[in-house]
């Protein structure tokens, strides 16, 4: 699997996409147009270790729906991400067995280094 899940209207995602200089074989998926499917989400969970690690608690709907006051289970995290793209931490970069999640500086730098060294 070679995919970049992002939000096209997100300036941070656009900046990261440009900085990574991804190979042409990476499929770009705008999660607003095509939300992640269950199979890909489950695969990512196996790589990361939890659905919570893929979930964005910074999403506006996290607070507006009162989720911040609830104790969510792994099944809850999975369900919310499949129902609503805004709950996905973004971007997700998948290249074969390598995965980078989110926009934290260390994640972006690790992905940049990987792609710079793979050319």
C-alpha positions as a Markdown table, in Angstrom:
| # | Residue | x | y | z |
|---|---|---|---|---|
| 1 | Unk | 0.0 | 0.0 | 0.0 |
| 2 | Unk | 1.3 | 3.4 | -1.0 |
| 3 | Unk | -1.0 | 6.1 | 0.1 |
| 4 | Unk | -1.1 | 9.7 | 1.4 |
| 5 | Unk | -4.4 | 10.4 | 3.3 |
| 6 | Unk | -4.9 | 14.1 | 3.7 |
| 7 | Unk | -7.4 | 16.9 | 3.7 |
| 8 | Unk | -6.9 | 19.0 | 0.6 |
| 9 | Unk | -8.3 | 22.1 | 2.3 |
| 10 | Unk | -5.8 | 21.8 | 5.2 |
| 11 | Unk | -2.8 | 24.1 | 4.7 |
| 12 | Unk | -0.7 | 21.9 | 7.0 |
| 13 | Unk | -1.4 | 18.8 | 5.0 |
| 14 | Unk | -0.6 | 20.7 | 1.8 |
| 15 | Unk | 2.7 | 21.9 | 3.3 |
| 16 | Unk | 3.7 | 18.4 | 4.4 |
| 17 | Unk | 2.7 | 16.9 | 1.0 |
| 18 | Unk | 5.0 | 19.4 | -0.8 |
| 19 | Unk | 7.8 | 18.9 | 1.7 |
| 20 | Unk | 7.7 | 15.1 | 1.4 |
| 21 | Unk | 8.2 | 15.1 | -2.4 |
| 22 | Unk | 6.5 | 11.7 | -2.7 |
| 23 | Unk | 7.2 | 9.3 | -5.5 |
| 24 | Unk | 4.6 | 9.1 | -8.3 |
| 25 | Unk | 3.4 | 5.7 | -7.2 |
| 26 | Unk | 1.8 | 7.1 | -4.0 |
| 27 | Unk | -2.0 | 7.4 | -4.3 |
| 28 | Unk | -3.2 | 10.8 | -2.9 |
| 29 | Unk | -6.5 | 10.4 | -1.0 |
| 30 | Unk | -8.5 | 13.4 | 0.1 |
| 31 | Unk | -10.4 | 12.1 | 3.1 |
| 32 | Unk | -13.1 | 14.7 | 2.7 |
| 33 | Unk | -13.9 | 13.2 | -0.7 |
| 34 | Unk | -13.2 | 9.6 | 0.1 |
| 35 | Unk | -13.0 | 8.7 | 3.8 |
| 36 | Unk | -10.7 | 5.9 | 4.9 |
| 37 | Unk | -12.2 | 2.5 | 4.6 |
| 38 | Unk | -12.4 | -0.1 | 7.4 |
| 39 | Unk | -9.8 | -2.4 | 5.8 |
| 40 | Unk | -7.2 | 0.4 | 5.6 |
| 41 | Unk | -8.1 | 1.7 | 9.1 |
| 42 | Unk | -7.7 | -1.7 | 10.6 |
| 43 | Unk | -4.4 | -2.2 | 8.8 |
| 44 | Unk | -3.1 | 1.1 | 10.2 |
| 45 | Unk | -4.3 | 0.1 | 13.7 |
| 46 | Unk | -2.2 | -3.0 | 13.5 |
| 47 | Unk | 0.8 | -0.9 | 12.6 |
| 48 | Unk | 0.3 | 1.9 | 15.2 |
| 49 | Unk | -1.1 | -0.3 | 18.0 |
| 50 | Unk | -4.4 | 1.4 | 18.7 |
| 51 | Unk | -7.3 | 3.2 | 17.1 |
| 52 | Unk | -6.8 | 6.0 | 19.6 |
| 53 | Unk | -3.3 | 6.6 | 18.1 |
| 54 | Unk | -5.1 | 7.4 | 14.8 |
| 55 | Unk | -7.8 | 9.6 | 16.3 |
| 56 | Unk | -7.6 | 13.4 | 16.4 |
| 57 | Unk | -8.8 | 14.7 | 19.7 |
| 58 | Unk | -8.2 | 18.2 | 18.2 |
| 59 | Unk | -11.2 | 17.8 | 15.9 |
| 60 | Unk | -13.8 | 20.4 | 16.5 |
| 61 | Unk | -16.5 | 17.8 | 16.7 |
| 62 | Unk | -14.6 | 16.0 | 19.5 |
| 63 | Unk | -15.7 | 18.7 | 21.9 |
| 64 | Unk | -19.0 | 19.8 | 20.2 |
| 65 | Unk | -20.3 | 16.2 | 20.4 |
| 66 | Unk | -19.2 | 15.9 | 24.1 |
| 67 | Unk | -16.7 | 13.1 | 23.3 |
| 68 | Unk | -14.1 | 14.8 | 25.5 |
| 69 | Unk | -16.3 | 14.0 | 28.5 |
| 70 | Unk | -16.7 | 10.3 | 27.6 |
| 71 | Unk | -14.5 | 7.3 | 28.1 |
| 72 | Unk | -14.1 | 6.0 | 24.6 |
| 73 | Unk | -13.2 | 2.4 | 23.8 |
| 74 | Unk | -11.1 | 1.3 | 20.8 |
| 75 | Unk | -14.4 | 0.3 | 19.1 |
| 76 | Unk | -15.7 | 3.9 | 19.7 |
| 77 | Unk | -12.6 | 5.4 | 18.1 |
| 78 | Unk | -12.9 | 3.1 | 15.1 |
| 79 | Unk | -16.6 | 3.8 | 14.6 |
| 80 | Unk | -16.2 | 7.6 | 14.9 |
| 81 | Unk | -13.3 | 7.7 | 12.4 |
| 82 | Unk | -15.2 | 5.6 | 9.9 |
| 83 | Unk | -18.3 | 7.8 | 10.2 |
| 84 | Unk | -16.5 | 11.2 | 10.1 |
| 85 | Unk | -13.3 | 12.1 | 8.4 |
| 86 | Unk | -12.5 | 15.0 | 10.8 |
| 87 | Unk | -11.7 | 12.5 | 13.5 |
| 88 | Unk | -8.7 | 11.1 | 11.6 |
| 89 | Unk | -5.3 | 12.4 | 12.7 |
| 90 | Unk | -3.8 | 13.7 | 9.5 |
| 91 | Unk | -2.0 | 13.2 | 7.3 |
| 92 | Unk | -1.4 | 9.4 | 7.1 |
| 93 | Unk | 1.5 | 8.5 | 5.0 |
| 94 | Unk | 1.8 | 4.8 | 4.1 |
| 95 | Unk | 4.6 | 3.4 | 2.0 |
| 96 | Unk | 4.7 | -0.4 | 1.8 |
| 97 | Unk | 5.2 | -1.3 | 5.5 |
| 98 | Unk | 6.2 | 2.2 | 6.6 |
| 99 | Unk | 3.6 | 4.4 | 8.3 |
| 100 | Unk | 3.8 | 8.0 | 9.5 |
| 101 | Unk | 0.7 | 9.5 | 11.3 |
| 102 | Unk | -0.1 | 13.1 | 11.9 |
| 103 | Unk | 1.8 | 16.4 | 11.6 |
| 104 | Unk | 4.1 | 16.2 | 14.6 |
| 105 | Unk | 7.6 | 17.5 | 13.6 |
| 106 | Unk | 9.3 | 14.1 | 14.4 |
| 107 | Unk | 6.8 | 12.2 | 12.2 |
| 108 | Unk | 7.2 | 14.6 | 9.2 |
| 109 | Unk | 11.0 | 14.7 | 9.5 |
| 110 | Unk | 11.1 | 10.8 | 9.7 |
| 111 | Unk | 9.0 | 10.6 | 6.5 |
| 112 | Unk | 11.1 | 13.3 | 4.8 |
| 113 | Unk | 14.3 | 11.4 | 5.6 |
| 114 | Unk | 12.8 | 8.1 | 4.4 |
| 115 | Unk | 11.7 | 9.5 | 1.0 |
| 116 | Unk | 15.0 | 11.5 | 0.6 |
| 117 | Unk | 17.0 | 8.3 | 1.2 |
| 118 | Unk | 14.8 | 6.1 | -1.0 |
| 119 | Unk | 15.6 | 8.0 | -4.2 |
